[in-house]
């Protein structure tokens, strides 16, 4: 009788530690494809094209995203979606120049060429839109920039966090454009919101080498895991072997 009881306890412990139960406890893995839009790519002669953003890059992002979806990851995306009078456009500040930084409302605003204007061709997300469970638009308030897929500079939240929680996502894989701005901001806000975050290095493109280097260091310093390539098996293994 005692032997049966011990065996039953062992079986129960194995059930508690089974991969299926561990996966349930760890939650789902989600992907955020950040701002892979025409205006940020060389492929589409974008107004704010970043280095290395040619057609081959975009196709690689799409191919890997298809692969991750087939592996069972839940795919989300972010999309810059600015009004014409957006605060970040240098043309809306008389005498200002592109890439100039100016103080606005107690914060520093970098001024950019007009980009990703609502309803324009180069605001489109270039990755197959059928991959996404949801595409979250950001930067719609003319008064605030929004690098992060989670909130704008004024603290107004997007739907991203609510959608992720609704889908039981607890681990996030993040990649896209640009490493030193929207990817970094999205990854850091995800960490702050309690998600485990993995950023895929070879699927990111940055505005400038120096700021991109700083971004990688800052992300790692805040607990972001950086992977060179998007290996589904390695990504899934992080559910069972954190760190």
Biotite code that builds the C-alpha atoms (Angstrom):
import biotite.structure as struc

atoms = struc.array([
    struc.Atom([0.000, 0.000, 0.000], chain_id="A", res_id=1, res_name="UNK", atom_name="CA", element="C"),
    struc.Atom([2.822, 2.342, 0.926], chain_id="A", res_id=2, res_name="UNK", atom_name="CA", element="C"),
    struc.Atom([4.573, 1.560, -2.395], chain_id="A", res_id=3, res_name="UNK", atom_name="CA", element="C"),
    struc.Atom([1.432, 2.405, -4.375], chain_id="A", res_id=4, res_name="UNK", atom_name="CA", element="C"),
    struc.Atom([1.150, 5.714, -2.521], chain_id="A", res_id=5, res_name="UNK", atom_name="CA", element="C"),
    struc.Atom([4.772, 6.634, -3.279], chain_id="A", res_id=6, res_name="UNK", atom_name="CA", element="C"),
    struc.Atom([4.325, 5.694, -6.960], chain_id="A", res_id=7, res_name="UNK", atom_name="CA", element="C"),
    struc.Atom([1.167, 7.795, -7.151], chain_id="A", res_id=8, res_name="UNK", atom_name="CA", element="C"),
    struc.Atom([2.991, 10.774, -5.669], chain_id="A", res_id=9, res_name="UNK", atom_name="CA", element="C"),
    struc.Atom([5.838, 10.398, -8.219], chain_id="A", res_id=10, res_name="UNK", atom_name="CA", element="C"),
    struc.Atom([3.360, 10.228, -11.106], chain_id="A", res_id=11, res_name="UNK", atom_name="CA", element="C"),
    struc.Atom([1.595, 13.325, -9.829], chain_id="A", res_id=12, res_name="UNK", atom_name="CA", element="C"),
    struc.Atom([4.911, 15.191, -9.588], chain_id="A", res_id=13, res_name="UNK", atom_name="CA", element="C"),
    struc.Atom([5.792, 14.158, -13.162], chain_id="A", res_id=14, res_name="UNK", atom_name="CA", element="C"),
    struc.Atom([2.430, 15.447, -14.343], chain_id="A", res_id=15, res_name="UNK", atom_name="CA", element="C"),
    struc.Atom([3.079, 18.782, -12.651], chain_id="A", res_id=16, res_name="UNK", atom_name="CA", element="C"),
    struc.Atom([6.469, 19.006, -14.362], chain_id="A", res_id=17, res_name="UNK", atom_name="CA", element="C"),
    struc.Atom([5.362, 17.772, -17.796], chain_id="A", res_id=18, res_name="UNK", atom_name="CA", element="C"),
    struc.Atom([6.295, 19.944, -20.812], chain_id="A", res_id=19, res_name="UNK", atom_name="CA", element="C"),
    struc.Atom([2.633, 20.634, -21.552], chain_id="A", res_id=20, res_name="UNK", atom_name="CA", element="C"),
    struc.Atom([1.962, 21.850, -18.022], chain_id="A", res_id=21, res_name="UNK", atom_name="CA", element="C"),
    struc.Atom([5.218, 23.816, -17.949], chain_id="A", res_id=22, res_name="UNK", atom_name="CA", element="C"),
    struc.Atom([4.306, 25.473, -21.261], chain_id="A", res_id=23, res_name="UNK", atom_name="CA", element="C"),
    struc.Atom([0.875, 26.351, -19.876], chain_id="A", res_id=24, res_name="UNK", atom_name="CA", element="C"),
    struc.Atom([2.449, 27.889, -16.782], chain_id="A", res_id=25, res_name="UNK", atom_name="CA", element="C"),
    struc.Atom([4.996, 29.787, -18.865], chain_id="A", res_id=26, res_name="UNK", atom_name="CA", element="C"),
    struc.Atom([2.332, 31.122, -21.208], chain_id="A", res_id=27, res_name="UNK", atom_name="CA", element="C"),
    struc.Atom([2.493, 31.523, -24.960], chain_id="A", res_id=28, res_name="UNK", atom_name="CA", element="C"),
    struc.Atom([5.329, 33.011, -26.978], chain_id="A", res_id=29, res_name="UNK", atom_name="CA", element="C"),
    struc.Atom([4.433, 36.037, -29.059], chain_id="A", res_id=30, res_name="UNK", atom_name="CA", element="C"),
    struc.Atom([6.312, 37.893, -31.776], chain_id="A", res_id=31, res_name="UNK", atom_name="CA", element="C"),
    struc.Atom([6.233, 41.647, -32.366], chain_id="A", res_id=32, res_name="UNK", atom_name="CA", element="C"),
    struc.Atom([7.439, 42.644, -35.832], chain_id="A", res_id=33, res_name="UNK", atom_name="CA", element="C"),
    struc.Atom([8.269, 46.327, -35.346], chain_id="A", res_id=34, res_name="UNK", atom_name="CA", element="C"),
    struc.Atom([7.523, 48.905, -38.060], chain_id="A", res_id=35, res_name="UNK", atom_name="CA", element="C"),
    struc.Atom([8.675, 47.083, -41.199], chain_id="A", res_id=36, res_name="UNK", atom_name="CA", element="C"),
    struc.Atom([7.093, 49.768, -43.384], chain_id="A", res_id=37, res_name="UNK", atom_name="CA", element="C"),
    struc.Atom([7.949, 51.288, -46.731], chain_id="A", res_id=38, res_name="UNK", atom_name="CA", element="C"),
    struc.Atom([9.164, 54.642, -45.429], chain_id="A", res_id=39, res_name="UNK", atom_name="CA", element="C"),
    struc.Atom([11.793, 52.920, -43.289], chain_id="A", res_id=40, res_name="UNK", atom_name="CA", element="C"),
    struc.Atom([13.241, 50.813, -46.108], chain_id="A", res_id=41, res_name="UNK", atom_name="CA", element="C"),
    struc.Atom([15.715, 51.309, -48.908], chain_id="A", res_id=42, res_name="UNK", atom_name="CA", element="C"),
    struc.Atom([13.661, 48.823, -50.929], chain_id="A", res_id=43, res_name="UNK", atom_name="CA", element="C"),
    struc.Atom([10.788, 51.313, -51.190], chain_id="A", res_id=44, res_name="UNK", atom_name="CA", element="C"),
    struc.Atom([12.957, 54.459, -51.321], chain_id="A", res_id=45, res_name="UNK", atom_name="CA", element="C"),
    struc.Atom([11.538, 55.473, -47.982], chain_id="A", res_id=46, res_name="UNK", atom_name="CA", element="C"),
    struc.Atom([11.815, 58.989, -46.648], chain_id="A", res_id=47, res_name="UNK", atom_name="CA", element="C"),
    struc.Atom([13.472, 57.614, -43.507], chain_id="A", res_id=48, res_name="UNK", atom_name="CA", element="C"),
    struc.Atom([15.148, 54.493, -44.895], chain_id="A", res_id=49, res_name="UNK", atom_name="CA", element="C"),
    struc.Atom([17.638, 52.826, -42.551], chain_id="A", res_id=50, res_name="UNK", atom_name="CA", element="C"),
    struc.Atom([20.860, 51.116, -43.721], chain_id="A", res_id=51, res_name="UNK", atom_name="CA", element="C"),
    struc.Atom([20.500, 47.474, -44.706], chain_id="A", res_id=52, res_name="UNK", atom_name="CA", element="C"),
    struc.Atom([16.750, 47.641, -45.265], chain_id="A", res_id=53, res_name="UNK", atom_name="CA", element="C"),
    struc.Atom([16.726, 46.347, -48.831], chain_id="A", res_id=54, res_name="UNK", atom_name="CA", element="C"),
    struc.Atom([14.275, 43.883, -50.372], chain_id="A", res_id=55, res_name="UNK", atom_name="CA", element="C"),
    struc.Atom([16.364, 40.920, -49.198], chain_id="A", res_id=56, res_name="UNK", atom_name="CA", element="C"),
    struc.Atom([16.049, 42.080, -45.599], chain_id="A", res_id=57, res_name="UNK", atom_name="CA", element="C"),
    struc.Atom([12.279, 42.465, -45.806], chain_id="A", res_id=58, res_name="UNK", atom_name="CA", element="C"),
    struc.Atom([11.877, 39.071, -47.468], chain_id="A", res_id=59, res_name="UNK", atom_name="CA", element="C"),
    struc.Atom([14.030, 37.483, -44.766], chain_id="A", res_id=60, res_name="UNK", atom_name="CA", element="C"),
    struc.Atom([11.865, 39.033, -42.057], chain_id="A", res_id=61, res_name="UNK", atom_name="CA", element="C"),
    struc.Atom([8.777, 37.672, -43.791], chain_id="A", res_id=62, res_name="UNK", atom_name="CA", element="C"),
    struc.Atom([10.266, 34.198, -44.273], chain_id="A", res_id=63, res_name="UNK", atom_name="CA", element="C"),
    struc.Atom([11.379, 33.921, -40.639], chain_id="A", res_id=64, res_name="UNK", atom_name="CA", element="C"),
    struc.Atom([8.023, 35.218, -39.405], chain_id="A", res_id=65, res_name="UNK", atom_name="CA", element="C"),
    struc.Atom([6.260, 32.515, -41.447], chain_id="A", res_id=66, res_name="UNK", atom_name="CA", element="C"),
    struc.Atom([8.599, 29.966, -39.854], chain_id="A", res_id=67, res_name="UNK", atom_name="CA", element="C"),
    struc.Atom([7.880, 31.185, -36.328], chain_id="A", res_id=68, res_name="UNK", atom_name="CA", element="C"),
    struc.Atom([4.141, 31.088, -36.958], chain_id="A", res_id=69, res_name="UNK", atom_name="CA", element="C"),
    struc.Atom([4.391, 27.493, -38.201], chain_id="A", res_id=70, res_name="UNK", atom_name="CA", element="C"),
    struc.Atom([6.286, 26.710, -34.991], chain_id="A", res_id=71, res_name="UNK", atom_name="CA", element="C"),
    struc.Atom([3.277, 27.881, -32.985], chain_id="A", res_id=72, res_name="UNK", atom_name="CA", element="C"),
    struc.Atom([4.282, 31.420, -32.019], chain_id="A", res_id=73, res_name="UNK", atom_name="CA", element="C"),
    struc.Atom([1.590, 34.103, -32.098], chain_id="A", res_id=74, res_name="UNK", atom_name="CA", element="C"),
    struc.Atom([2.438, 36.958, -34.475], chain_id="A", res_id=75, res_name="UNK", atom_name="CA", element="C"),
    struc.Atom([1.757, 40.625, -33.808], chain_id="A", res_id=76, res_name="UNK", atom_name="CA", element="C"),
    struc.Atom([3.050, 43.770, -35.477], chain_id="A", res_id=77, res_name="UNK", atom_name="CA", element="C"),
    struc.Atom([3.377, 47.486, -34.884], chain_id="A", res_id=78, res_name="UNK", atom_name="CA", element="C"),
    struc.Atom([2.756, 50.211, -37.435], chain_id="A", res_id=79, res_name="UNK", atom_name="CA", element="C"),
    struc.Atom([3.709, 53.878, -37.345], chain_id="A", res_id=80, res_name="UNK", atom_name="CA", element="C"),
    struc.Atom([0.542, 55.737, -38.385], chain_id="A", res_id=81, res_name="UNK", atom_name="CA", element="C"),
    struc.Atom([1.127, 59.482, -38.206], chain_id="A", res_id=82, res_name="UNK", atom_name="CA", element="C"),
    struc.Atom([-1.165, 62.410, -39.076], chain_id="A", res_id=83, res_name="UNK", atom_name="CA", element="C"),
    struc.Atom([0.320, 65.011, -41.431], chain_id="A", res_id=84, res_name="UNK", atom_name="CA", element="C"),
    struc.Atom([0.694, 67.535, -38.604], chain_id="A", res_id=85, res_name="UNK", atom_name="CA", element="C"),
    struc.Atom([2.696, 65.175, -36.391], chain_id="A", res_id=86, res_name="UNK", atom_name="CA", element="C"),
    struc.Atom([5.080, 66.770, -33.894], chain_id="A", res_id=87, res_name="UNK", atom_name="CA", element="C"),
    struc.Atom([8.046, 64.692, -35.094], chain_id="A", res_id=88, res_name="UNK", atom_name="CA", element="C"),
    struc.Atom([7.998, 66.057, -38.661], chain_id="A", res_id=89, res_name="UNK", atom_name="CA", element="C"),
    struc.Atom([10.590, 68.797, -39.131], chain_id="A", res_id=90, res_name="UNK", atom_name="CA", element="C"),
    struc.Atom([8.400, 70.492, -41.748], chain_id="A", res_id=91, res_name="UNK", atom_name="CA", element="C"),
    struc.Atom([5.922, 71.314, -38.983], chain_id="A", res_id=92, res_name="UNK", atom_name="CA", element="C"),
    struc.Atom([8.554, 73.438, -37.190], chain_id="A", res_id=93, res_name="UNK", atom_name="CA", element="C"),
    struc.Atom([9.522, 76.545, -39.199], chain_id="A", res_id=94, res_name="UNK", atom_name="CA", element="C"),
    struc.Atom([13.266, 76.820, -39.697], chain_id="A", res_id=95, res_name="UNK", atom_name="CA", element="C"),
    struc.Atom([13.976, 73.341, -38.329], chain_id="A", res_id=96, res_name="UNK", atom_name="CA", element="C"),
    struc.Atom([16.070, 70.720, -40.077], chain_id="A", res_id=97, res_name="UNK", atom_name="CA", element="C"),
    struc.Atom([15.800, 66.926, -40.290], chain_id="A", res_id=98, res_name="UNK", atom_name="CA", element="C"),
    struc.Atom([17.370, 65.028, -37.369], chain_id="A", res_id=99, res_name="UNK", atom_name="CA", element="C"),
    struc.Atom([17.556, 68.158, -35.247], chain_id="A", res_id=100, res_name="UNK", atom_name="CA", element="C"),
    struc.Atom([16.627, 67.675, -31.576], chain_id="A", res_id=101, res_name="UNK", atom_name="CA", element="C"),
    struc.Atom([14.483, 70.379, -29.993], chain_id="A", res_id=102, res_name="UNK", atom_name="CA", element="C"),
    struc.Atom([12.817, 70.802, -26.580], chain_id="A", res_id=103, res_name="UNK", atom_name="CA", element="C"),
    struc.Atom([9.037, 70.408, -26.620], chain_id="A", res_id=104, res_name="UNK", atom_name="CA", element="C"),
    struc.Atom([6.908, 70.323, -23.490], chain_id="A", res_id=105, res_name="UNK", atom_name="CA", element="C"),
    struc.Atom([9.799, 69.433, -21.207], chain_id="A", res_id=106, res_name="UNK", atom_name="CA", element="C"),
    struc.Atom([11.082, 66.581, -23.362], chain_id="A", res_id=107, res_name="UNK", atom_name="CA", element="C"),
    struc.Atom([13.563, 66.323, -26.220], chain_id="A", res_id=108, res_name="UNK", atom_name="CA", element="C"),
    struc.Atom([12.014, 65.678, -29.616], chain_id="A", res_id=109, res_name="UNK", atom_name="CA", element="C"),
    struc.Atom([14.065, 64.409, -32.545], chain_id="A", res_id=110, res_name="UNK", atom_name="CA", element="C"),
    struc.Atom([12.720, 65.834, -35.801], chain_id="A", res_id=111, res_name="UNK", atom_name="CA", element="C"),
    struc.Atom([12.355, 63.473, -38.745], chain_id="A", res_id=112, res_name="UNK", atom_name="CA", element="C"),
    struc.Atom([11.380, 63.782, -42.391], chain_id="A", res_id=113, res_name="UNK", atom_name="CA", element="C"),
    struc.Atom([7.640, 63.144, -42.797], chain_id="A", res_id=114, res_name="UNK", atom_name="CA", element="C"),
    struc.Atom([7.102, 59.380, -42.759], chain_id="A", res_id=115, res_name="UNK", atom_name="CA", element="C"),
    struc.Atom([4.408, 56.742, -42.438], chain_id="A", res_id=116, res_name="UNK", atom_name="CA", element="C"),
    struc.Atom([1.622, 59.281, -42.961], chain_id="A", res_id=117, res_name="UNK", atom_name="CA", element="C"),
    struc.Atom([-1.806, 57.761, -42.492], chain_id="A", res_id=118, res_name="UNK", atom_name="CA", element="C"),
    struc.Atom([-3.237, 56.325, -45.708], chain_id="A", res_id=119, res_name="UNK", atom_name="CA", element="C"),
    struc.Atom([-0.070, 56.666, -47.790], chain_id="A", res_id=120, res_name="UNK", atom_name="CA", element="C"),
    struc.Atom([1.547, 53.833, -49.735], chain_id="A", res_id=121, res_name="UNK", atom_name="CA", element="C"),
    struc.Atom([4.784, 53.856, -47.738], chain_id="A", res_id=122, res_name="UNK", atom_name="CA", element="C"),
    struc.Atom([2.928, 53.582, -44.431], chain_id="A", res_id=123, res_name="UNK", atom_name="CA", element="C"),
    struc.Atom([2.001, 50.001, -45.365], chain_id="A", res_id=124, res_name="UNK", atom_name="CA", element="C"),
    struc.Atom([3.543, 47.110, -43.455], chain_id="A", res_id=125, res_name="UNK", atom_name="CA", element="C"),
    struc.Atom([5.577, 45.186, -46.038], chain_id="A", res_id=126, res_name="UNK", atom_name="CA", element="C"),
    struc.Atom([5.447, 41.803, -44.314], chain_id="A", res_id=127, res_name="UNK", atom_name="CA", element="C"),
    struc.Atom([2.491, 39.580, -45.312], chain_id="A", res_id=128, res_name="UNK", atom_name="CA", element="C"),
    struc.Atom([-0.349, 41.050, -43.254], chain_id="A", res_id=129, res_name="UNK", atom_name="CA", element="C"),
    struc.Atom([-2.106, 37.675, -43.085], chain_id="A", res_id=130, res_name="UNK", atom_name="CA", element="C"),
    struc.Atom([0.586, 36.573, -40.633], chain_id="A", res_id=131, res_name="UNK", atom_name="CA", element="C"),
    struc.Atom([-0.596, 38.957, -37.933], chain_id="A", res_id=132, res_name="UNK", atom_name="CA", element="C"),
    struc.Atom([-3.194, 38.208, -35.315], chain_id="A", res_id=133, res_name="UNK", atom_name="CA", element="C"),
    struc.Atom([-3.154, 41.963, -34.718], chain_id="A", res_id=134, res_name="UNK", atom_name="CA", element="C"),
    struc.Atom([-1.378, 45.025, -36.123], chain_id="A", res_id=135, res_name="UNK", atom_name="CA", element="C"),
    struc.Atom([-1.188, 47.787, -33.534], chain_id="A", res_id=136, res_name="UNK", atom_name="CA", element="C"),
    struc.Atom([-1.014, 51.352, -34.851], chain_id="A", res_id=137, res_name="UNK", atom_name="CA", element="C"),
    struc.Atom([1.064, 53.917, -32.966], chain_id="A", res_id=138, res_name="UNK", atom_name="CA", element="C"),
    struc.Atom([1.994, 57.594, -33.198], chain_id="A", res_id=139, res_name="UNK", atom_name="CA", element="C"),
    struc.Atom([-1.531, 58.694, -34.068], chain_id="A", res_id=140, res_name="UNK", atom_name="CA", element="C"),
    struc.Atom([-1.629, 61.597, -31.607], chain_id="A", res_id=141, res_name="UNK", atom_name="CA", element="C"),
    struc.Atom([-0.149, 64.653, -33.384], chain_id="A", res_id=142, res_name="UNK", atom_name="CA", element="C"),
    struc.Atom([1.294, 65.944, -30.094], chain_id="A", res_id=143, res_name="UNK", atom_name="CA", element="C"),
    struc.Atom([3.430, 62.919, -29.160], chain_id="A", res_id=144, res_name="UNK", atom_name="CA", element="C"),
    struc.Atom([5.939, 60.618, -30.790], chain_id="A", res_id=145, res_name="UNK", atom_name="CA", element="C"),
    struc.Atom([5.597, 56.898, -30.173], chain_id="A", res_id=146, res_name="UNK", atom_name="CA", element="C"),
    struc.Atom([8.662, 54.741, -30.655], chain_id="A", res_id=147, res_name="UNK", atom_name="CA", element="C"),
    struc.Atom([7.277, 51.980, -28.453], chain_id="A", res_id=148, res_name="UNK", atom_name="CA", element="C"),
    struc.Atom([4.514, 49.621, -29.559], chain_id="A", res_id=149, res_name="UNK", atom_name="CA", element="C"),
    struc.Atom([3.163, 49.853, -25.994], chain_id="A", res_id=150, res_name="UNK", atom_name="CA", element="C"),
    struc.Atom([2.765, 53.599, -25.428], chain_id="A", res_id=151, res_name="UNK", atom_name="CA", element="C"),
    struc.Atom([3.544, 57.058, -26.756], chain_id="A", res_id=152, res_name="UNK", atom_name="CA", element="C"),
    struc.Atom([5.813, 59.690, -25.210], chain_id="A", res_id=153, res_name="UNK", atom_name="CA", element="C"),
    struc.Atom([2.836, 61.148, -23.367], chain_id="A", res_id=154, res_name="UNK", atom_name="CA", element="C"),
    struc.Atom([2.164, 57.829, -21.636], chain_id="A", res_id=155, res_name="UNK", atom_name="CA", element="C"),
    struc.Atom([-0.968, 56.963, -23.606], chain_id="A", res_id=156, res_name="UNK", atom_name="CA", element="C"),
    struc.Atom([-1.144, 53.182, -23.958], chain_id="A", res_id=157, res_name="UNK", atom_name="CA", element="C"),
    struc.Atom([-1.737, 51.354, -27.212], chain_id="A", res_id=158, res_name="UNK", atom_name="CA", element="C"),
    struc.Atom([-3.770, 48.119, -27.299], chain_id="A", res_id=159, res_name="UNK", atom_name="CA", element="C"),
    struc.Atom([-0.619, 45.986, -27.384], chain_id="A", res_id=160, res_name="UNK", atom_name="CA", element="C"),
    struc.Atom([-0.387, 44.968, -23.737], chain_id="A", res_id=161, res_name="UNK", atom_name="CA", element="C"),
    struc.Atom([-4.100, 44.173, -23.497], chain_id="A", res_id=162, res_name="UNK", atom_name="CA", element="C"),
    struc.Atom([-3.992, 42.069, -26.669], chain_id="A", res_id=163, res_name="UNK", atom_name="CA", element="C"),
    struc.Atom([-0.947, 40.130, -25.468], chain_id="A", res_id=164, res_name="UNK", atom_name="CA", element="C"),
    struc.Atom([-2.545, 39.408, -22.106], chain_id="A", res_id=165, res_name="UNK", atom_name="CA", element="C"),
    struc.Atom([-5.795, 38.386, -23.787], chain_id="A", res_id=166, res_name="UNK", atom_name="CA", element="C"),
    struc.Atom([-3.791, 35.801, -25.724], chain_id="A", res_id=167, res_name="UNK", atom_name="CA", element="C"),
    struc.Atom([-1.851, 34.562, -22.646], chain_id="A", res_id=168, res_name="UNK", atom_name="CA", element="C"),
    struc.Atom([1.482, 35.735, -24.085], chain_id="A", res_id=169, res_name="UNK", atom_name="CA", element="C"),
    struc.Atom([4.264, 35.975, -21.505], chain_id="A", res_id=170, res_name="UNK", atom_name="CA", element="C"),
    struc.Atom([7.389, 35.724, -23.657], chain_id="A", res_id=171, res_name="UNK", atom_name="CA", element="C"),
    struc.Atom([8.030, 38.070, -26.577], chain_id="A", res_id=172, res_name="UNK", atom_name="CA", element="C"),
    struc.Atom([10.324, 37.827, -29.573], chain_id="A", res_id=173, res_name="UNK", atom_name="CA", element="C"),
    struc.Atom([10.969, 41.303, -30.985], chain_id="A", res_id=174, res_name="UNK", atom_name="CA", element="C"),
    struc.Atom([12.630, 42.427, -34.232], chain_id="A", res_id=175, res_name="UNK", atom_name="CA", element="C"),
    struc.Atom([12.293, 45.019, -36.968], chain_id="A", res_id=176, res_name="UNK", atom_name="CA", element="C"),
    struc.Atom([13.089, 48.707, -37.511], chain_id="A", res_id=177, res_name="UNK", atom_name="CA", element="C"),
    struc.Atom([14.824, 50.540, -36.006], chain_id="A", res_id=178, res_name="UNK", atom_name="CA", element="C"),
    struc.Atom([17.149, 48.944, -33.468], chain_id="A", res_id=179, res_name="UNK", atom_name="CA", element="C"),
    struc.Atom([18.041, 52.214, -31.769], chain_id="A", res_id=180, res_name="UNK", atom_name="CA", element="C"),
    struc.Atom([14.521, 53.641, -31.592], chain_id="A", res_id=181, res_name="UNK", atom_name="CA", element="C"),
    struc.Atom([11.330, 51.610, -31.978], chain_id="A", res_id=182, res_name="UNK", atom_name="CA", element="C"),
    struc.Atom([12.807, 48.149, -31.379], chain_id="A", res_id=183, res_name="UNK", atom_name="CA", element="C"),
    struc.Atom([14.617, 49.324, -28.257], chain_id="A", res_id=184, res_name="UNK", atom_name="CA", element="C"),
    struc.Atom([11.622, 51.232, -26.889], chain_id="A", res_id=185, res_name="UNK", atom_name="CA", element="C"),
    struc.Atom([9.292, 48.292, -27.514], chain_id="A", res_id=186, res_name="UNK", atom_name="CA", element="C"),
    struc.Atom([11.655, 45.786, -25.883], chain_id="A", res_id=187, res_name="UNK", atom_name="CA", element="C"),
    struc.Atom([12.237, 47.963, -22.816], chain_id="A", res_id=188, res_name="UNK", atom_name="CA", element="C"),
    struc.Atom([8.537, 48.667, -22.322], chain_id="A", res_id=189, res_name="UNK", atom_name="CA", element="C"),
    struc.Atom([7.829, 44.942, -22.653], chain_id="A", res_id=190, res_name="UNK", atom_name="CA", element="C"),
    struc.Atom([10.399, 44.205, -19.935], chain_id="A", res_id=191, res_name="UNK", atom_name="CA", element="C"),
    struc.Atom([8.846, 46.895, -17.726], chain_id="A", res_id=192, res_name="UNK", atom_name="CA", element="C"),
    struc.Atom([5.422, 45.307, -18.277], chain_id="A", res_id=193, res_name="UNK", atom_name="CA", element="C"),
    struc.Atom([6.704, 41.954, -17.005], chain_id="A", res_id=194, res_name="UNK", atom_name="CA", element="C"),
    struc.Atom([7.332, 40.037, -20.221], chain_id="A", res_id=195, res_name="UNK", atom_name="CA", element="C"),
    struc.Atom([10.382, 37.918, -20.916], chain_id="A", res_id=196, res_name="UNK", atom_name="CA", element="C"),
    struc.Atom([11.904, 39.491, -24.039], chain_id="A", res_id=197, res_name="UNK", atom_name="CA", element="C"),
    struc.Atom([14.146, 38.118, -26.776], chain_id="A", res_id=198, res_name="UNK", atom_name="CA", element="C"),
    struc.Atom([15.404, 40.431, -29.547], chain_id="A", res_id=199, res_name="UNK", atom_name="CA", element="C"),
    struc.Atom([16.697, 38.867, -32.771], chain_id="A", res_id=200, res_name="UNK", atom_name="CA", element="C"),
    struc.Atom([19.840, 40.687, -33.847], chain_id="A", res_id=201, res_name="UNK", atom_name="CA", element="C"),
    struc.Atom([20.025, 39.753, -37.527], chain_id="A", res_id=202, res_name="UNK", atom_name="CA", element="C"),
    struc.Atom([16.389, 40.766, -38.108], chain_id="A", res_id=203, res_name="UNK", atom_name="CA", element="C"),
    struc.Atom([16.922, 44.314, -36.819], chain_id="A", res_id=204, res_name="UNK", atom_name="CA", element="C"),
    struc.Atom([18.204, 47.345, -38.653], chain_id="A", res_id=205, res_name="UNK", atom_name="CA", element="C"),
    struc.Atom([19.372, 50.554, -36.978], chain_id="A", res_id=206, res_name="UNK", atom_name="CA", element="C"),
    struc.Atom([19.515, 54.227, -37.897], chain_id="A", res_id=207, res_name="UNK", atom_name="CA", element="C"),
    struc.Atom([23.172, 54.666, -36.901], chain_id="A", res_id=208, res_name="UNK", atom_name="CA", element="C"),
    struc.Atom([25.973, 52.362, -35.687], chain_id="A", res_id=209, res_name="UNK", atom_name="CA", element="C"),
    struc.Atom([26.759, 54.283, -32.485], chain_id="A", res_id=210, res_name="UNK", atom_name="CA", element="C"),
    struc.Atom([23.174, 54.617, -31.271], chain_id="A", res_id=211, res_name="UNK", atom_name="CA", element="C"),
    struc.Atom([22.480, 51.006, -32.258], chain_id="A", res_id=212, res_name="UNK", atom_name="CA", element="C"),
    struc.Atom([25.455, 49.824, -30.195], chain_id="A", res_id=213, res_name="UNK", atom_name="CA", element="C"),
    struc.Atom([24.165, 51.824, -27.232], chain_id="A", res_id=214, res_name="UNK", atom_name="CA", element="C"),
    struc.Atom([20.704, 50.349, -27.752], chain_id="A", res_id=215, res_name="UNK", atom_name="CA", element="C"),
    struc.Atom([22.002, 46.757, -27.626], chain_id="A", res_id=216, res_name="UNK", atom_name="CA", element="C"),
    struc.Atom([23.900, 47.520, -24.422], chain_id="A", res_id=217, res_name="UNK", atom_name="CA", element="C"),
    struc.Atom([20.887, 49.207, -22.830], chain_id="A", res_id=218, res_name="UNK", atom_name="CA", element="C"),
    struc.Atom([18.553, 46.359, -23.743], chain_id="A", res_id=219, res_name="UNK", atom_name="CA", element="C"),
    struc.Atom([20.934, 43.726, -22.362], chain_id="A", res_id=220, res_name="UNK", atom_name="CA", element="C"),
    struc.Atom([21.390, 45.793, -19.219], chain_id="A", res_id=221, res_name="UNK", atom_name="CA", element="C"),
    struc.Atom([17.634, 45.767, -18.624], chain_id="A", res_id=222, res_name="UNK", atom_name="CA", element="C"),
    struc.Atom([17.357, 41.995, -18.980], chain_id="A", res_id=223, res_name="UNK", atom_name="CA", element="C"),
    struc.Atom([16.583, 41.573, -22.678], chain_id="A", res_id=224, res_name="UNK", atom_name="CA", element="C"),
    struc.Atom([17.973, 38.354, -24.146], chain_id="A", res_id=225, res_name="UNK", atom_name="CA", element="C"),
    struc.Atom([19.667, 38.894, -27.516], chain_id="A", res_id=226, res_name="UNK", atom_name="CA", element="C"),
    struc.Atom([19.798, 36.042, -30.035], chain_id="A", res_id=227, res_name="UNK", atom_name="CA", element="C"),
    struc.Atom([21.768, 36.261, -33.255], chain_id="A", res_id=228, res_name="UNK", atom_name="CA", element="C"),
    struc.Atom([19.177, 34.295, -35.249], chain_id="A", res_id=229, res_name="UNK", atom_name="CA", element="C"),
    struc.Atom([15.566, 33.260, -34.751], chain_id="A", res_id=230, res_name="UNK", atom_name="CA", element="C"),
    struc.Atom([15.876, 29.572, -33.865], chain_id="A", res_id=231, res_name="UNK", atom_name="CA", element="C"),
    struc.Atom([12.371, 28.306, -32.885], chain_id="A", res_id=232, res_name="UNK", atom_name="CA", element="C"),
    struc.Atom([13.751, 25.438, -30.786], chain_id="A", res_id=233, res_name="UNK", atom_name="CA", element="C"),
    struc.Atom([16.090, 27.704, -28.854], chain_id="A", res_id=234, res_name="UNK", atom_name="CA", element="C"),
    struc.Atom([13.334, 30.277, -28.396], chain_id="A", res_id=235, res_name="UNK", atom_name="CA", element="C"),
    struc.Atom([10.951, 27.632, -27.029], chain_id="A", res_id=236, res_name="UNK", atom_name="CA", element="C"),
    struc.Atom([13.664, 26.255, -24.742], chain_id="A", res_id=237, res_name="UNK", atom_name="CA", element="C"),
    struc.Atom([13.697, 29.577, -22.881], chain_id="A", res_id=238, res_name="UNK", atom_name="CA", element="C"),
    struc.Atom([10.304, 28.638, -21.453], chain_id="A", res_id=239, res_name="UNK", atom_name="CA", element="C"),
    struc.Atom([11.904, 25.801, -19.536], chain_id="A", res_id=240, res_name="UNK", atom_name="CA", element="C"),
    struc.Atom([15.418, 27.179, -19.059], chain_id="A", res_id=241, res_name="UNK", atom_name="CA", element="C"),
    struc.Atom([15.143, 30.917, -18.230], chain_id="A", res_id=242, res_name="UNK", atom_name="CA", element="C"),
    struc.Atom([18.165, 33.164, -18.567], chain_id="A", res_id=243, res_name="UNK", atom_name="CA", element="C"),
])
